[in-house]
Amino acid sequence: MANLTPKLLYLGADTAANVVTVSSNTGSYSIIKNMNLCNFTTSAATCNVHLLVSGVSAAANNNAILKSFTVAPNETVAYNGIVVLPANSKLYLSQANASITLSISGVEYAT
């Protein structure tokens, strides 16, 4: 039986990691409804967020959701674009240091 579950998909400040991984079951997916990026330092900070499907590199420009995205010191930015992550895909976060905390909210559909 399938379940559609609203949830916090990620909260953290990884420097280079797959922060959301969608089930590999056929028909599964996640929908990102909101991303908040909080720079808790006194210097501007930059990050990248990429959607990875099988065989795609995190450094590719054609899968960037946010590329070289700068958040001002001590500021929070809300990204409200809806992104669908298909089965067996990942959301990848990279930043030079752990200056930006990213929170991702959405729904998960698992079969």
C-alpha positions as CSV (number, residue, x, y, z in Angstrom):
1,M,0.0,0.0,0.0
2,A,1.3,3.5,-0.9
3,N,1.4,6.4,1.5
4,L,1.6,10.1,0.9
5,T,3.4,11.6,3.9
6,P,4.1,15.3,4.6
7,K,7.4,15.6,6.3
8,L,10.7,17.4,7.0
9,L,12.9,15.7,4.3
10,Y,16.2,17.2,5.6
11,L,17.6,19.5,8.2
12,G,21.4,20.1,8.4
13,A,24.5,21.8,7.2
14,D,26.4,19.1,5.3
15,T,29.4,20.3,3.1
16,A,29.0,17.6,0.4
17,A,26.3,15.0,0.8
18,N,23.1,13.4,-0.6
19,V,20.6,15.0,1.8
20,V,17.4,13.5,0.4
21,T,17.2,10.0,-1.2
22,V,14.0,8.7,-2.8
23,S,13.1,5.1,-2.6
24,S,14.1,3.0,-5.6
25,N,10.6,1.3,-5.7
26,T,8.9,2.0,-9.0
27,G,6.3,4.7,-8.6
28,S,7.9,6.3,-5.5
29,Y,8.7,10.0,-5.5
30,S,9.2,13.0,-3.2
31,I,8.0,16.6,-3.8
32,I,10.0,19.4,-2.3
33,K,7.6,22.3,-1.4
34,N,10.0,24.6,0.5
35,M,13.7,25.0,1.2
36,N,15.0,27.4,3.8
37,L,18.6,28.4,3.7
38,C,19.9,30.0,6.9
39,N,23.4,31.5,7.0
40,F,24.3,31.6,10.7
41,T,27.7,33.2,10.2
42,T,28.9,36.8,9.9
43,S,30.2,36.3,6.3
44,A,28.3,35.6,3.0
45,A,28.1,31.9,2.2
46,T,27.4,30.0,-1.0
47,C,26.0,26.6,-1.7
48,N,24.8,24.4,-4.6
49,V,21.8,22.1,-4.6
50,H,21.5,19.5,-7.4
51,L,19.0,16.9,-8.4
52,L,20.7,13.6,-9.1
53,V,19.1,10.9,-11.2
54,S,21.0,7.7,-12.2
55,G,24.3,8.4,-13.9
56,V,24.3,12.2,-13.4
57,S,27.2,14.1,-11.8
58,A,26.6,16.5,-8.9
59,A,28.8,19.0,-10.6
60,A,26.7,19.2,-13.8
61,N,25.0,22.5,-14.7
62,N,22.0,20.7,-16.2
63,N,20.8,19.3,-12.9
64,A,21.3,22.4,-10.6
65,I,18.4,23.6,-8.6
66,L,20.5,26.3,-6.9
67,K,23.9,27.0,-8.4
68,S,26.5,29.2,-6.5
69,F,23.6,30.5,-4.4
70,T,24.7,33.2,-2.0
71,V,23.1,33.8,1.4
72,A,24.0,37.1,3.1
73,P,25.5,37.0,6.6
74,N,23.0,36.2,9.4
75,E,20.1,35.9,6.9
76,T,17.5,33.3,6.0
77,V,16.2,32.8,2.4
78,A,13.1,30.8,1.5
79,Y,13.0,29.0,-1.8
80,N,9.4,28.0,-2.6
81,G,9.9,26.3,-6.0
82,I,8.3,22.9,-6.2
83,V,10.7,20.2,-7.3
84,V,9.6,16.6,-8.0
85,L,12.3,13.9,-7.2
86,P,11.5,10.7,-9.1
87,A,12.2,7.2,-7.8
88,N,15.8,6.3,-7.1
89,S,17.0,10.0,-7.2
90,K,18.8,12.1,-4.7
91,L,19.1,15.8,-3.7
92,Y,22.7,16.8,-3.3
93,L,24.0,19.7,-1.2
94,S,27.5,21.1,-1.4
95,Q,29.1,24.2,0.3
96,A,32.7,25.1,1.1
97,N,32.0,24.9,4.9
98,A,29.0,24.3,7.0
99,S,27.8,27.9,7.1
100,I,24.3,27.3,5.7
101,T,21.7,25.2,7.4
102,L,19.2,23.8,4.9
103,S,15.8,22.7,5.8
104,I,13.7,20.9,3.2
105,S,10.0,20.3,3.6
106,G,7.7,18.4,1.3
107,V,5.8,15.1,0.8
108,E,7.0,11.6,0.2
109,Y,5.1,9.0,-1.7
110,A,6.4,5.5,-1.2
111,T,5.1,2.3,-2.8
